[in-house]
Amino acid sequence: SSRFLKNGLGEFEIFLPGIHQIENCLVALTTFLETKEEFGIKDTNYNIIKNALSKTRWPGRLEVISEKPLIVLDGGHNIDGVTRVCEFVKQLNYSTKRCIFACSDNKEKEKMIKQIAPVFDEIIITSFTYKRHSSAQELFDYLDHPNKILIENIDEIIKYVYKEPYEFNLFLGSLYFVSEIRPKLKA
C-alpha cells in the first residue's frame, strides 16, 4: 500500500502496489476533479472519493494470489507494462525473485524479455492456450539468462512454484495468460 496527499483530500491509503498504480490513480482523480462540472457534478464528497480509492482493487495487476509462498500475478502485456512492473520488482527487498512469463505473439517479445532478464534470479518460460500465444520455445530462445527454465504445462509450473518457492514469485505476461492462470492459482 502507499500513501499520498492530493487536491485537499488529505492523507489516505491506496492498496494498489507500484508507483505506476499511484500515477494512474492520480491521473484519474485529477481528470475527474477537472471535468466534473462538465458532467453536472457541482458538489464533491471527498469522503466518498477517499473511501472508494481505499477499497479499489485491480485483479491481475500486481495481485497477491498467495502469501506463503508469495505469488503475485500481473498482466503486463506490453513493453510499458513489463517495464513498470520490473521497476517495481527491483525495489523489493527479497533475496530470491522468480518470474513465470508468457506473452501474445503480436507483442514486443524480445524487448519484454530484455526488461525481465536482469530483474529475476530465475525465469520460467511458458505459454497459454489462447490462439495468439507466443511459442514458449521461441521466448526461451530469446532469453539470455543463466537460470532459465522451459515448462509448457501450467499445472506443472504451479506445482513447481509451490514445491520450490522463491521468496517472490511473479506470473507475468499477457492478459490472456492472466485469465487462464488466475483461477488455477486461486483454487
Sequence and secondary structure as in RCSB ss.txt:
>XXXX:A:sequence
SSRFLKNGLGEFEIFLPGIHQIENCLVALTTFLETKEEFGIKDTNYNIIKNALSKTRWPGRLEVISEKPLIVLDG
GHNIDGVTRVCEFVKQLNYSTKRCIFACSDNKEKEKMIKQIAPVFDEIIITSFTYKRHSSAQELFDYLDHPNKIL
IENIDEIIKYVYKEPYEFNLFLGSLYFVSEIRPKLKA
>XXXX:A:secstr
 EEEE TT  EEEE   SHHHHHHHHHHHHHHHHHGGGGT     HHHHHHHHHH   TTSSEEEEETTEEEEE 
  SHHHHHHHHHHHHT   S EEEEEE BTTS HHHHHHHHTTT SEEEE   SSTTB  HHHHHHH   TTEEE
   HHHHHHHHHHS  SEEEEEE HHHHHHHHHHHH 
